[in-house]
Amino acid sequence: MATLAQWIEGARPRTLPAAVAPVLVGTASAHALGAADLGLAVLALVVALGFQVGVNYANDYSDGIRGTDADRVGPVRLVGQRLADPANVKAAALLCFFGASVAGLALVALATTWLLLLAGAAALWAAWHYTGGRNPYGYRGLGEVMVFIFFGLFAVLGTTWTQAHRLDLATVAGAVAMGLLPCAILMTNNLRDIRGDREVGKRTLAVRLGPERTRALYTGLVVGAFVMVLVAALAHPSALLALLAAPLAVRPLRIVRGGSTGRDLLPALAQTGLLQLGYAVALTVGLALAPALA
């Protein structure tokens, strides 16, 4: 029987910045467009957090029943380590998805952006089939693609659209950046697990590319996020404040590019999450200042 502390750890709270960051950026972009709405932002945050925790429990359940979590480095695995009944972990995932769906329905109703219901339905499918179902796309090297789409593009653009009903270049640049950085987090995670994933037939992108090309791609993702700052600055020069987050990239880049493996990559995983949050906060401040500096 898992303890409350183990259930909390199983929710992987260190991944939550990946849910908070795009909502911050999307809301700041709406503010720069003159139409931020705190109530709608809170609903968007509930949606994002619900999906993030739901995905974490769903992955724990699906990987656990497949036996691919039996020998892993990193956070607790409720099913893989036989700490909780698989049915209970599955129920926790579905409960999170239900809560996120209710908040999402309220969000699109209040914002009258009904077309986003299609995006929500797609997000639900993607959340479950990352490692669930008969042919999970996470086992075929498509995890980063879906993270980019749903935790980057959909999350930021959807947040801004529900509040401002329009987008600009800075919104798109912020969405791309918020997609690239969680992809970097996932790449670090999969680089850490590359040996075990290969042994159980889990063909993540890291397994397909191999360690060296995975490290190179991680670098490209981080650098690409900062290139997006320059793109966003074309619309709102104050977005350049996001460059203040650049020092946060030094340590994880050094660890990943330095050849670390297994447990030695755990600090890079945490530091990349901190980088995303720091980047999002700095970009949020920059975009929030845009109307005053216009």
C-alpha positions in Angstrom: 0.0 0.0 0.0 1.6 3.2 -1.1 1.9 6.0 1.4 0.7 9.6 0.7 4.3 10.7 0.2 4.8 7.9 -2.4 1.6 9.0 -4.2 2.9 12.6 -4.3 6.3 11.4 -5.6 4.5 9.3 -8.1 2.8 12.4 -9.4 6.4 13.7 -10.2 6.0 17.2 -8.8 9.3 18.2 -10.4 7.6 18.0 -13.8 5.0 20.5 -12.9 6.9 23.6 -14.1 6.4 22.2 -17.6 2.7 22.7 -17.0 2.9 26.1 -15.3 5.4 27.7 -17.7 3.2 27.8 -20.9 0.3 29.2 -19.0 2.5 32.0 -17.7 3.8 32.8 -21.2 0.4 32.5 -22.8 -1.2 34.8 -20.2 1.6 37.4 -20.5 1.2 37.3 -24.3 -2.5 38.0 -23.9 -1.6 40.9 -21.6 0.8 42.3 -24.2 -2.1 42.1 -26.6 -4.2 44.1 -24.1 -6.6 41.3 -23.1 -5.3 39.2 -20.1 -8.0 37.6 -17.9 -6.9 36.1 -14.6 -9.9 33.9 -14.1 -9.4 32.2 -17.5 -5.6 31.9 -16.8 -6.4 30.0 -13.6 -8.7 27.6 -15.5 -5.9 27.1 -18.1 -3.5 26.4 -15.3 -5.9 23.8 -13.8 -6.2 22.1 -17.2 -2.4 22.1 -17.7 -1.7 20.7 -14.2 -4.4 18.1 -14.5 -3.0 16.8 -17.7 0.6 16.8 -16.4 -0.2 14.8 -13.3 -2.6 12.6 -15.2 0.1 11.8 -17.8 2.6 11.0 -15.0 0.2 8.5 -13.4 -0.9 7.1 -16.8 2.8 6.5 -17.7 3.4 4.9 -14.4 0.5 2.5 -14.9 1.2 1.7 -18.5 4.9 1.2 -18.2 4.4 -0.7 -14.9 2.0 -3.3 -16.4 4.3 -3.8 -19.4 7.2 -4.4 -17.1 9.4 -1.6 -18.5 9.6 0.2 -15.1 11.0 -2.8 -13.2 14.6 -1.5 -13.1 14.7 2.3 -13.5 16.7 5.2 -12.2 14.8 8.2 -10.9 11.5 8.9 -9.2 9.3 6.3 -7.5 7.3 4.0 -9.8 4.1 3.0 -8.1 3.2 0.1 -10.3 6.7 -1.0 -11.4 7.9 -1.1 -7.7 4.6 -2.8 -6.6 3.8 0.0 -4.2 0.2 0.5 -5.4 -2.4 -1.5 -7.1 -2.3 -0.8 -10.9 -6.1 -0.3 -10.9 -5.7 2.5 -8.4 -2.9 4.2 -10.3 -5.1 4.0 -13.5 -8.0 5.5 -11.6 -5.8 8.4 -10.3 -4.8 9.1 -13.9 -8.4 9.1 -15.1 -9.5 11.3 -12.2 -6.8 13.9 -13.2 -7.9 13.8 -16.8 -11.6 14.2 -15.8 -10.7 17.2 -13.6 -8.7 18.7 -16.4 -11.5 18.1 -18.9 -14.1 19.8 -16.7 -11.9 22.8 -16.2 -11.2 22.8 -20.0 -14.9 22.7 -20.8 -15.5 25.7 -18.4 -12.6 27.5 -20.0 -13.8 27.2 -23.6 -17.4 28.0 -22.5 -16.4 31.2 -20.7 -14.1 32.2 -23.5 -16.5 31.1 -26.3 -13.7 29.3 -28.0 -15.5 26.1 -28.8 -13.1 24.9 -31.5 -10.6 24.3 -28.7 -12.7 21.3 -27.6 -11.1 19.5 -30.5 -7.7 20.3 -29.2 -8.8 19.1 -25.8 -10.0 15.8 -27.2 -6.7 15.4 -29.0 -4.8 16.1 -25.8 -6.7 13.4 -24.0 -5.9 10.9 -26.6 -2.2 11.9 -26.6 -2.0 11.8 -22.8 -3.2 8.2 -22.6 -1.4 6.8 -25.7 2.0 8.1 -24.9 2.7 4.8 -23.1 -0.8 3.4 -23.1 -2.9 1.4 -25.6 -1.7 -1.3 -28.0 0.7 0.8 -29.9 2.0 3.7 -27.7 3.8 6.4 -29.7 6.3 7.0 -26.8 7.7 3.5 -27.7 8.2 4.6 -31.3 10.3 7.7 -30.7 7.4 10.2 -31.1 7.2 11.4 -27.5 9.1 14.6 -28.1 6.9 15.5 -31.1 3.8 15.2 -29.0 5.3 17.1 -26.1 6.2 19.9 -28.4 2.7 20.1 -29.8 0.7 19.8 -26.7 2.9 21.2 -23.9 4.2 23.9 -26.2 2.1 25.0 -29.1 -1.4 24.0 -27.8 -0.7 25.2 -24.2 0.6 28.6 -25.0 -1.5 29.4 -28.1 -4.6 28.1 -26.4 -4.0 30.1 -23.3 -3.5 33.3 -25.3 -6.4 32.6 -27.6 -9.0 32.0 -24.9 -8.1 35.4 -23.4 -7.2 37.7 -26.3 -8.9 35.8 -29.3 -5.8 36.6 -31.4 -2.1 35.8 -31.5 1.0 37.6 -32.6 4.6 36.8 -33.4 5.7 36.8 -29.8 2.9 34.4 -28.9 4.1 31.9 -31.5 7.7 32.3 -30.5 6.9 31.8 -26.9 4.9 28.7 -27.8 7.8 27.2 -29.8 10.2 27.9 -26.9 7.8 26.4 -24.4 7.7 23.3 -26.6 11.5 23.0 -27.1 12.4 23.2 -23.4 10.1 20.3 -22.2 11.4 18.3 -25.1 14.9 18.9 -23.7 13.6 17.7 -20.3 12.2 14.5 -22.0 15.4 14.0 -24.0 17.4 14.1 -20.7 15.1 11.6 -19.1 15.3 9.3 -22.1 19.1 9.7 -22.3 19.2 8.6 -18.7 17.1 5.5 -19.4 18.6 4.7 -22.8 20.2 1.4 -21.7 17.1 0.0 -19.9 14.7 1.2 -22.7 16.8 -0.5 -25.3 16.7 -3.8 -23.4 12.9 -3.8 -23.0 12.3 -2.7 -26.6 11.2 0.8 -25.8 12.4 2.7 -28.9 12.4 6.3 -27.6 14.0 9.0 -29.8 17.1 8.7 -27.6 17.4 5.0 -28.3 17.0 5.6 -32.0 19.5 8.4 -32.2 22.1 7.0 -29.7 23.8 8.9 -26.9 25.9 11.3 -28.8 23.3 12.6 -31.2 20.8 12.8 -28.3 23.3 15.1 -26.5 23.6 17.2 -29.7 19.8 17.4 -30.1 19.5 18.5 -26.4 21.9 21.3 -27.1 19.9 22.3 -30.2 16.6 22.4 -28.3 18.1 24.7 -25.5 19.8 27.0 -28.0 16.6 27.1 -30.1 14.6 28.3 -27.2 16.9 31.3 -26.8 16.7 32.0 -30.5 12.9 32.3 -30.0 13.6 35.2 -27.6 15.0 37.2 -30.5 12.0 36.3 -32.6 9.6 37.4 -29.9 11.6 40.7 -29.5 10.6 41.6 -33.1 7.0 42.1 -31.8 7.9 43.2 -28.2 11.5 44.3 -27.6 11.0 43.8 -23.8 10.9 40.1 -24.5 14.7 40.2 -24.5 14.5 40.0 -20.7 14.2 36.3 -21.2 17.9 36.2 -22.1 18.5 36.7 -18.4 17.6 33.0 -18.0 20.6 32.0 -20.1 22.9 31.3 -17.1 20.5 28.6 -16.0 21.3 26.7 -19.2 25.1 26.4 -18.4 25.0 23.6 -15.8 22.6 21.2 -17.5 24.4 21.7 -20.9 27.7 21.0 -19.2 26.3 17.8 -17.6 24.6 16.5 -20.7 27.4 17.3 -23.1 30.0 16.1 -20.7 29.0 12.4 -21.2 27.1 11.8 -18.0 24.9 8.7 -17.8 22.4 7.1 -15.5 22.0 8.7 -12.1 24.6 11.3 -13.0 22.0 12.9 -15.4 19.5 13.5 -12.6 20.9 17.0 -11.8 20.6 17.9 -15.5 17.0 16.8 -15.4 16.2 19.0 -12.4 18.3 21.9 -13.8 16.5 21.8 -17.2 13.2 22.0 -15.4 14.5 25.0 -13.5 15.7 26.5 -16.8 12.2 26.2 -18.3 10.6 27.9 -15.3 13.2 30.6 -15.1 12.9 31.2 -18.9 9.1 31.4 -18.6 9.2 33.8 -15.7 11.7 36.1 -17.5 9.7 36.0 -20.7 6.5 36.6 -18.8 7.9 39.7 -17.2 9.2 40.9 -20.5 5.8 40.5 -22.2 4.0 42.0 -19.2 6.1 45.1 -19.6 5.4 45.4 -23.3 2.2 47.7 -23.1 3.9 50.1 -20.7 6.9 50.4 -23.0 5.0 50.7 -26.2 
